[in-house]
Amino acid sequence: MKAQRDITTVSFDLLNKIPELEVEKGTNTCCGVSGSWGMKKENYETSMKIGHWLFNAVKKEDIDVAVTDCPTCKMQIEHTILFYVKN
């Protein structure tokens, strides 16, 4: 996604066209997974530290839905939200 900078706002722009929807773009572009790197046991803790800003924002803010175009970011967000809900 980062290599395709000119297409990274397509979903954001589309969602912004819905009048009743308040859309806010995240300020960072990495959730920490980096493909399969963050899924490896030896990289997991570092991966979570890299993405901590995102996880804290989703947890603390009044957010109904977090959306991403990146499938690994989606997995990381879902994993983290389930972890926060359990703990």
MOPAC internal coordinates of N, CA, C and O (Angstrom, degrees):
PM7 1SCF
backbone

  N    0.0000 0     0.00 0     0.00 0    0    0    0
  C    1.4520 1     0.00 0     0.00 0    1    0    0
  C    1.5273 1   110.63 1     0.00 0    2    1    0
  O    1.2310 1   120.77 1   138.73 1    3    2    1
  N    1.3195 1   116.12 1   -41.27 1    3    2    1
  C    1.4532 1   119.46 1  -177.23 1    5    3    2
  C    1.5312 1   110.80 1   -63.41 1    6    5    3
  O    1.2310 1   120.11 1   144.94 1    7    6    5
  N    1.3126 1   117.40 1   -35.06 1    7    6    5
  C    1.4555 1   121.13 1   179.60 1    9    7    6
  C    1.5267 1   111.42 1   -68.23 1   10    9    7
  O    1.2310 1   120.03 1   156.34 1   11   10    9
  N    1.3106 1   117.54 1   -23.66 1   11   10    9
  C    1.4617 1   122.58 1  -178.83 1   13   11   10
  C    1.5304 1   110.43 1  -103.90 1   14   13   11
  O    1.2310 1   119.99 1  -126.72 1   15   14   13
  N    1.2951 1   117.63 1    53.28 1   15   14   13
  C    1.4705 1   122.82 1  -174.82 1   17   15   14
  C    1.5302 1   113.49 1   -50.40 1   18   17   15
  O    1.2310 1   119.67 1   144.99 1   19   18   17
  N    1.3069 1   118.23 1   -35.01 1   19   18   17
  C    1.4583 1   120.37 1  -176.39 1   21   19   18
  C    1.5264 1   113.27 1   -72.07 1   22   21   19
  O    1.2310 1   119.20 1   166.61 1   23   22   21
  N    1.3295 1   119.13 1   -13.39 1   23   22   21
  C    1.4650 1   120.04 1   179.67 1   25   23   22
  C    1.5277 1   112.89 1  -110.58 1   26   25   23
  O    1.2310 1   119.64 1  -179.32 1   27   26   25
  N    1.3171 1   118.29 1     0.68 1   27   26   25
  C    1.4629 1   120.12 1  -173.96 1   29   27   26
  C    1.5192 1   114.09 1   -74.12 1   30   29   27
  O    1.2310 1   119.55 1   170.36 1   31   30   29
  N    1.3239 1   118.46 1    -9.64 1   31   30   29
  C    1.4621 1   120.07 1   179.49 1   33   31   30
  C    1.5285 1   112.55 1  -104.17 1   34   33   31
  O    1.2310 1   119.63 1  -175.72 1   35   34   33
  N    1.2996 1   118.30 1     4.28 1   35   34   33
  C    1.4663 1   121.14 1  -176.09 1   37   35   34
  C    1.5302 1   111.26 1   -58.32 1   38   37   35
  O    1.2310 1   119.60 1   128.80 1   39   38   37
  N    1.3144 1   118.37 1   -51.20 1   39   38   37
  C    1.4679 1   120.82 1  -179.39 1   41   39   38
  C    1.5200 1   111.14 1   -64.62 1   42   41   39
  O    1.2310 1   120.44 1   137.49 1   43   42   41
  N    1.3200 1   116.77 1   -42.51 1   43   42   41
  C    1.4611 1   121.30 1   178.24 1   45   43   42
  C    1.5261 1   110.49 1   -59.85 1   46   45   43
  O    1.2310 1   120.49 1   132.93 1   47   46   45
  N    1.3257 1   116.68 1   -47.07 1   47   46   45
  C    1.4654 1   121.09 1   179.83 1   49   47   46
  C    1.5265 1   111.35 1   -62.38 1   50   49   47
  O    1.2310 1   120.48 1   139.77 1   51   50   49
  N    1.3165 1   116.69 1   -40.23 1   51   50   49
  C    1.4597 1   120.81 1   179.37 1   53   51   50
  C    1.5334 1   110.99 1   -65.99 1   54   53   51
  O    1.2310 1   120.25 1   132.89 1   55   54   53
  N    1.3182 1   117.13 1   -47.11 1   55   54   53
  C    1.4655 1   120.63 1   178.99 1   57   55   54
  C    1.5243 1   111.37 1   -63.14 1   58   57   55
  O    1.2310 1   120.23 1   145.88 1   59   58   57
  N    1.3107 1   117.17 1   -34.12 1   59   58   57
  C    1.4656 1   121.75 1   179.47 1   61   59   58
  C    1.5173 1   112.69 1   -65.38 1   62   61   59
  O    1.2310 1   119.61 1   161.77 1   63   62   61
  N    1.3133 1   118.35 1   -18.23 1   63   62   61
  C    1.4596 1   122.36 1   179.60 1   65   63   62
  C    1.5309 1   112.59 1   -77.51 1   66   65   63
  O    1.2310 1   120.17 1   167.63 1   67   66   65
  N    1.3147 1   117.29 1   -12.37 1   67   66   65
  C    1.4697 1   121.15 1   178.53 1   69   67   66
  C    1.5285 1   107.67 1   -82.55 1   70   69   67
  O    1.2310 1   119.93 1   -67.33 1   71   70   69
  N    1.3350 1   117.75 1   112.67 1   71   70   69
  C    1.4674 1   121.03 1  -172.32 1   73   71   70
  C    1.5381 1   114.75 1   -58.54 1   74   73   71
  O    1.2310 1   119.32 1   142.21 1   75   74   73
  N    1.2971 1   118.90 1   -37.79 1   75   74   73
  C    1.4656 1   121.76 1  -175.66 1   77   75   74
  C    1.5288 1   113.11 1   -83.27 1   78   77   75
  O    1.2310 1   120.26 1   177.94 1   79   78   77
  N    1.3032 1   117.11 1    -2.06 1   79   78   77
  C    1.4603 1   121.61 1  -173.85 1   81   79   78
  C    1.5248 1   111.00 1  -102.16 1   82   81   79
  O    1.2310 1   120.76 1   -51.36 1   83   82   81
  N    1.3197 1   116.16 1   128.64 1   83   82   81
  C    1.4629 1   120.82 1   174.63 1   85   83   82
  C    1.5232 1   107.32 1   -97.31 1   86   85   83
  O    1.2310 1   120.61 1   -62.51 1   87   86   85
  N    1.3216 1   116.45 1   117.49 1   87   86   85
  C    1.4561 1   122.47 1  -175.31 1   89   87   86
  C    1.5217 1   109.23 1  -115.67 1   90   89   87
  O    1.2310 1   120.89 1   -46.46 1   91   90   89
  N    1.3256 1   115.91 1   133.54 1   91   90   89
  C    1.4585 1   120.24 1   177.50 1   93   91   90
  C    1.5183 1   108.68 1  -130.13 1   94   93   91
  O    1.2310 1   120.94 1   -48.16 1   95   94   93
  N    1.3194 1   115.80 1   131.84 1   95   94   93
  C    1.4564 1   120.85 1  -179.30 1   97   95   94
  C    1.5239 1   109.24 1   -87.66 1   98   97   95
  O    1.2310 1   120.88 1   -42.61 1   99   98   97
  N    1.3384 1   115.93 1   137.39 1   99   98   97
  C    1.4517 1   120.44 1   176.12 1  101   99   98
  C    1.5153 1   110.88 1   -65.06 1  102  101   99
  O    1.2310 1   120.96 1   -23.62 1  103  102  101
  N    1.3320 1   115.77 1   156.38 1  103  102  101
  C    1.4656 1   119.60 1  -176.82 1  105  103  102
  C    1.5159 1   112.81 1   -92.12 1  106  105  103
  O    1.2310 1   119.45 1   167.21 1  107  106  105
  N    1.3090 1   118.66 1   -12.79 1  107  106  105
  C    1.4540 1   121.94 1  -179.94 1  109  107  106
  C    1.5238 1   108.39 1  -117.81 1  110  109  107
  O    1.2310 1   119.95 1   -19.63 1  111  110  109
  N    1.3214 1   117.69 1   160.37 1  111  110  109
  C    1.4605 1   119.63 1  -175.77 1  113  111  110
  C    1.5171 1   114.00 1  -115.92 1  114  113  111
  O    1.2310 1   119.39 1  -165.87 1  115  114  113
  N    1.3385 1   118.76 1    14.13 1  115  114  113
  C    1.4583 1   118.97 1  -177.19 1  117  115  114
  C    1.5227 1   111.38 1  -136.62 1  118  117  115
  O    1.2310 1   120.89 1   -48.89 1  119  118  117
  N    1.3286 1   115.90 1   131.11 1  119  118  117
  C    1.4550 1   121.43 1   176.65 1  121  119  118
  C    1.5230 1   111.26 1   -95.02 1  122  121  119
  O    1.2310 1   120.17 1   172.78 1  123  122  121
  N    1.3261 1   117.28 1    -7.22 1  123  122  121
  C    1.4533 1   120.97 1   175.30 1  125  123  122
  C    1.5080 1   116.74 1   101.24 1  126  125  123
  O    1.2310 1   119.20 1   172.45 1  127  126  125
  N    1.3162 1   119.13 1    -7.55 1  127  126  125
  C    1.4592 1   119.98 1  -175.91 1  129  127  126
  C    1.5285 1   111.83 1   -78.84 1  130  129  127
  O    1.2310 1   120.06 1   131.69 1  131  130  129
  N    1.2999 1   117.50 1   -48.31 1  131  130  129
  C    1.4662 1   122.72 1   179.75 1  133  131  130
  C    1.5274 1   111.42 1    55.18 1  134  133  131
  O    1.2310 1   121.00 1  -112.99 1  135  134  133
  N    1.3135 1   115.70 1    67.01 1  135  134  133
  C    1.4723 1   120.70 1  -177.58 1  137  135  134
  C    1.5103 1   109.79 1    70.78 1  138  137  135
  O    1.2310 1   120.20 1    55.61 1  139  138  137
  N    1.3100 1   117.22 1  -124.39 1  139  138  137
  C    1.4681 1   120.13 1   179.21 1  141  139  138
  C    1.5309 1   111.81 1   -98.06 1  142  141  139
  O    1.2310 1   119.69 1   176.91 1  143  142  141
  N    1.3212 1   118.20 1    -3.09 1  143  142  141
  C    1.4623 1   122.41 1  -176.72 1  145  143  142
  C    1.5312 1   111.85 1   -55.30 1  146  145  143
  O    1.2310 1   120.10 1   130.07 1  147  146  145
  N    1.3204 1   117.42 1   -49.93 1  147  146  145
  C    1.4633 1   121.39 1  -177.38 1  149  147  146
  C    1.5114 1   114.25 1   -71.88 1  150  149  147
  O    1.2310 1   120.17 1   169.42 1  151  150  149
  N    1.3182 1   117.29 1   -10.58 1  151  150  149
  C    1.4643 1   120.48 1   179.21 1  153  151  150
  C    1.5263 1   111.92 1   -86.80 1  154  153  151
  O    1.2310 1   120.28 1   168.02 1  155  154  153
  N    1.3091 1   117.07 1   -11.98 1  155  154  153
  C    1.4639 1   120.33 1   179.32 1  157  155  154
  C    1.5192 1   109.32 1   -77.14 1  158  157  155
  O    1.2310 1   120.78 1   -40.47 1  159  158  157
  N    1.3165 1   116.12 1   139.53 1  159  158  157
  C    1.4576 1   122.35 1  -176.44 1  161  159  158
  C    1.5294 1   112.22 1   -51.71 1  162  161  159
  O    1.2310 1   120.57 1   136.93 1  163  162  161
  N    1.3323 1   116.51 1   -43.07 1  163  162  161
  C    1.4637 1   120.28 1  -176.43 1  165  163  162
  C    1.5356 1   113.13 1   -72.23 1  166  165  163
  O    1.2310 1   119.77 1   164.93 1  167  166  165
  N    1.3225 1   118.04 1   -15.07 1  167  166  165
  C    1.4649 1   121.88 1  -179.17 1  169  167  166
  C    1.5236 1   113.32 1  -108.34 1  170  169  167
  O    1.2310 1   120.12 1   172.42 1  171  170  169
  N    1.3233 1   117.37 1    -7.58 1  171  170  169
  C    1.4647 1   121.57 1  -171.38 1  173  171  170
  C    1.5288 1   112.73 1   -56.95 1  174  173  171
  O    1.2310 1   120.02 1   130.49 1  175  174  173
  N    1.3103 1   117.56 1   -49.51 1  175  174  173
  C    1.4709 1   120.95 1  -176.80 1  177  175  174
  C    1.5328 1   111.13 1   -61.99 1  178  177  175
  O    1.2310 1   120.59 1   136.41 1  179  178  177
  N    1.3240 1   116.47 1   -43.59 1  179  178  177
  C    1.4627 1   120.89 1   178.04 1  181  179  178
  C    1.5263 1   110.32 1   -63.93 1  182  181  179
  O    1.2310 1   120.45 1   138.75 1  183  182  181
  N    1.3139 1   116.74 1   -41.25 1  183  182  181
  C    1.4539 1   121.71 1   178.05 1  185  183  182
  C    1.5301 1   111.13 1   -58.48 1  186  185  183
  O    1.2310 1   120.41 1   136.40 1  187  186  185
  N    1.3172 1   116.82 1   -43.60 1  187  186  185
  C    1.4639 1   121.21 1   179.53 1  189  187  186
  C    1.5328 1   110.83 1   -66.90 1  190  189  187
  O    1.2310 1   119.86 1   145.33 1  191  190  189
  N    1.3160 1   117.87 1   -34.67 1  191  190  189
  C    1.4701 1   120.79 1   177.55 1  193  191  190
  C    1.5234 1   110.81 1   -67.97 1  194  193  191
  O    1.2310 1   120.69 1   141.01 1  195  194  193
  N    1.3190 1   116.29 1   -38.99 1  195  194  193
  C    1.4684 1   120.36 1   179.18 1  197  195  194
  C    1.5266 1   110.72 1   -62.63 1  198  197  195
  O    1.2310 1   120.28 1   138.05 1  199  198  197
  N    1.3202 1   117.06 1   -41.95 1  199  198  197
  C    1.4642 1   121.30 1  -176.94 1  201  199  198
  C    1.5109 1   115.08 1   -91.22 1  202  201  199
  O    1.2310 1   119.68 1  -174.79 1  203  202  201
  N    1.3328 1   118.22 1     5.21 1  203  202  201
  C    1.4709 1   120.47 1  -173.58 1  205  203  202
  C    1.5271 1   113.53 1   -55.94 1  206  205  203
  O    1.2310 1   119.95 1   143.65 1  207  206  205
  N    1.3293 1   117.71 1   -36.35 1  207  206  205
  C    1.4697 1   120.79 1  -179.69 1  209  207  206
  C    1.5216 1   110.96 1   -58.00 1  210  209  207
  O    1.2310 1   120.78 1   138.39 1  211  210  209
  N    1.3218 1   116.12 1   -41.61 1  211  210  209
  C    1.4581 1   121.42 1  -178.71 1  213  211  210
  C    1.5237 1   111.03 1   -69.25 1  214  213  211
  O    1.2310 1   120.76 1   132.97 1  215  214  213
  N    1.3204 1   116.15 1   -47.03 1  215  214  213
  C    1.4591 1   120.33 1  -178.15 1  217  215  214
  C    1.5245 1   111.17 1   -62.10 1  218  217  215
  O    1.2310 1   120.63 1   138.20 1  219  218  217
  N    1.3324 1   116.40 1   -41.80 1  219  218  217
  C    1.4615 1   120.15 1   178.81 1  221  219  218
  C    1.5228 1   111.49 1   -65.90 1  222  221  219
  O    1.2310 1   120.34 1   140.99 1  223  222  221
  N    1.3265 1   116.96 1   -39.01 1  223  222  221
  C    1.4690 1   120.41 1   179.25 1  225  223  222
  C    1.5184 1   110.88 1   -64.31 1  226  225  223
  O    1.2310 1   120.09 1   134.54 1  227  226  225
  N    1.3261 1   117.43 1   -45.46 1  227  226  225
  C    1.4634 1   121.30 1  -179.52 1  229  227  226
  C    1.5269 1   110.43 1   -65.48 1  230  229  227
  O    1.2310 1   120.62 1   143.60 1  231  230  229
  N    1.3165 1   116.42 1   -36.40 1  231  230  229
  C    1.4613 1   121.23 1  -178.54 1  233  231  230
  C    1.5241 1   111.81 1   -73.69 1  234  233  231
  O    1.2310 1   119.40 1   138.19 1  235  234  233
  N    1.3140 1   118.74 1   -41.81 1  235  234  233
  C    1.4605 1   122.58 1  -171.87 1  237  235  234
  C    1.5197 1   114.44 1   -89.55 1  238  237  235
  O    1.2310 1   119.68 1   146.00 1  239  238  237
  N    1.2924 1   118.22 1   -34.00 1  239  238  237
  C    1.4605 1   121.54 1  -175.15 1  241  239  238
  C    1.5300 1   110.38 1   -77.29 1  242  241  239
  O    1.2310 1   121.53 1   -16.06 1  243  242  241
  N    1.3176 1   114.68 1   163.94 1  243  242  241
  C    1.4606 1   121.22 1   176.80 1  245  243  242
  C    1.5291 1   108.12 1   -84.92 1  246  245  243
  O    1.2310 1   121.41 1  -108.29 1  247  246  245
  N    1.3393 1   114.90 1    71.71 1  247  246  245
  C    1.4608 1   121.44 1  -175.87 1  249  247  246
  C    1.5241 1   109.46 1  -109.78 1  250  249  247
  O    1.2310 1   120.90 1   -51.71 1  251  250  249
  N    1.3173 1   115.89 1   128.29 1  251  250  249
  C    1.4614 1   119.96 1   177.13 1  253  251  250
  C    1.5246 1   111.48 1   -84.15 1  254  253  251
  O    1.2310 1   120.53 1   141.98 1  255  254  253
  N    1.3441 1   116.59 1   -38.02 1  255  254  253
  C    1.4561 1   121.38 1  -175.83 1  257  255  254
  C    1.5274 1   109.28 1  -145.06 1  258  257  255
  O    1.2310 1   120.80 1   -43.04 1  259  258  257
  N    1.3211 1   116.08 1   136.96 1  259  258  257
  C    1.4677 1   121.45 1   171.45 1  261  259  258
  C    1.5274 1   106.57 1  -106.59 1  262  261  259
  O    1.2310 1   120.45 1   -47.34 1  263  262  261
  N    1.3300 1   116.75 1   132.66 1  263  262  261
  C    1.4582 1   122.16 1  -175.69 1  265  263  262
  C    1.5271 1   109.12 1  -124.40 1  266  265  263
  O    1.2310 1   121.15 1   -40.42 1  267  266  265
  N    1.3304 1   115.41 1   139.58 1  267  266  265
  C    1.4617 1   120.65 1   174.88 1  269  267  266
  C    1.5222 1   109.46 1  -144.25 1  270  269  267
  O    1.2310 1   121.09 1   -27.70 1  271  270  269
  N    1.3140 1   115.52 1   152.30 1  271  270  269
  C    1.4618 1   120.99 1   175.09 1  273  271  270
  C    1.5193 1   111.56 1   -87.50 1  274  273  271
  O    1.2310 1   120.31 1   169.38 1  275  274  273
  N    1.3224 1   117.01 1   -10.62 1  275  274  273
  C    1.4602 1   122.08 1  -174.47 1  277  275  274
  C    1.5299 1   110.88 1   -96.62 1  278  277  275
  O    1.2310 1   119.40 1   -58.92 1  279  278  277
  N    1.3337 1   118.75 1   121.08 1  279  278  277
  C    1.4659 1   120.87 1  -177.96 1  281  279  278
  C    1.5272 1   113.72 1   -63.88 1  282  281  279
  O    1.2310 1   119.47 1   146.35 1  283  282  281
  N    1.3353 1   118.61 1   -33.65 1  283  282  281
  C    1.4695 1   118.23 1   179.03 1  285  283  282
  C    1.5305 1   110.57 1   -74.96 1  286  285  283
  O    1.2310 1   119.89 1   146.28 1  287  286  285
  N    1.3159 1   117.81 1   -33.72 1  287  286  285
  C    1.4671 1   120.02 1   174.52 1  289  287  286
  C    1.5332 1   109.57 1   -63.58 1  290  289  287
  O    1.2310 1   120.48 1   139.59 1  291  290  289
  N    1.3152 1   116.69 1   -40.41 1  291  290  289
  C    1.4659 1   121.15 1   178.44 1  293  291  290
  C    1.5257 1   110.38 1   -58.68 1  294  293  291
  O    1.2310 1   120.70 1   133.59 1  295  294  293
  N    1.3338 1   116.27 1   -46.41 1  295  294  293
  C    1.4735 1   119.76 1   179.01 1  297  295  294
  C    1.5269 1   111.09 1   -62.24 1  298  297  295
  O    1.2310 1   120.52 1   137.59 1  299  298  297
  N    1.3235 1   116.61 1   -42.41 1  299  298  297
  C    1.4653 1   120.70 1  -178.30 1  301  299  298
  C    1.5295 1   110.81 1   -65.99 1  302  301  299
  O    1.2310 1   120.03 1   137.73 1  303  302  301
  N    1.3194 1   117.54 1   -42.27 1  303  302  301
  C    1.4682 1   121.15 1   178.03 1  305  303  302
  C    1.5210 1   109.94 1   -63.21 1  306  305  303
  O    1.2310 1   119.87 1   132.67 1  307  306  305
  N    1.3268 1   117.85 1   -47.33 1  307  306  305
  C    1.4657 1   121.18 1   179.76 1  309  307  306
  C    1.5277 1   111.04 1   -61.02 1  310  309  307
  O    1.2310 1   120.36 1   135.56 1  311  310  309
  N    1.3196 1   116.91 1   -44.44 1  311  310  309
  C    1.4681 1   121.00 1   179.34 1  313  311  310
  C    1.5291 1   110.29 1   -60.06 1  314  313  311
  O    1.2310 1   120.57 1   134.42 1  315  314  313
  N    1.3125 1   116.51 1   -45.58 1  315  314  313
  C    1.4519 1   120.94 1  -176.79 1  317  315  314
  C    1.5170 1   111.45 1   -68.11 1  318  317  315
  O    1.2310 1   120.09 1   138.98 1  319  318  317
  N    1.3231 1   117.43 1   -41.02 1  319  318  317
  C    1.4594 1   120.19 1   178.97 1  321  319  318
  C    1.5253 1   109.79 1   -63.82 1  322  321  319
  O    1.2310 1   119.90 1   138.03 1  323  322  321
  N    1.3254 1   117.79 1   -41.97 1  323  322  321
  C    1.4676 1   120.10 1   176.81 1  325  323  322
  C    1.5217 1   110.89 1   -63.26 1  326  325  323
  O    1.2310 1   119.98 1   142.50 1  327  326  325
  N    1.3245 1   117.64 1   -37.50 1  327  326  325
  C    1.4616 1   121.68 1   179.21 1  329  327  326
  C    1.5224 1   109.49 1   -65.49 1  330  329  327
  O    1.2310 1   120.18 1   134.88 1  331  330  329
  N    1.3567 1   117.25 1   -45.12 1  331  330  329
  C    1.4555 1   120.47 1  -179.91 1  333  331  330
  C    1.5193 1   111.88 1   -64.56 1  334  333  331
  O    1.2310 1   120.38 1   141.61 1  335  334  333
  N    1.3270 1   116.89 1   -38.39 1  335  334  333
  C    1.4542 1   120.71 1  -179.53 1  337  335  334
  C    1.5323 1   110.16 1   -65.52 1  338  337  335
  O    1.2310 1   120.39 1   139.58 1  339  338  337
  N    1.3344 1   116.86 1   -40.42 1  339  338  337
  C    1.4621 1   120.80 1  -179.44 1  341  339  338
  C    1.5249 1   112.01 1   -70.74 1  342  341  339
  O    1.2310 1   120.18 1   144.85 1  343  342  341
  N    1.3235 1   117.26 1   -35.15 1  343  342  341
  C    1.4726 1   120.66 1  -173.26 1  345  343  342
  C    1.4977 1   112.04 1  -105.23 1  346  345  343
  O    1.2310 1   120.10 1   180.00 1  347  346  345

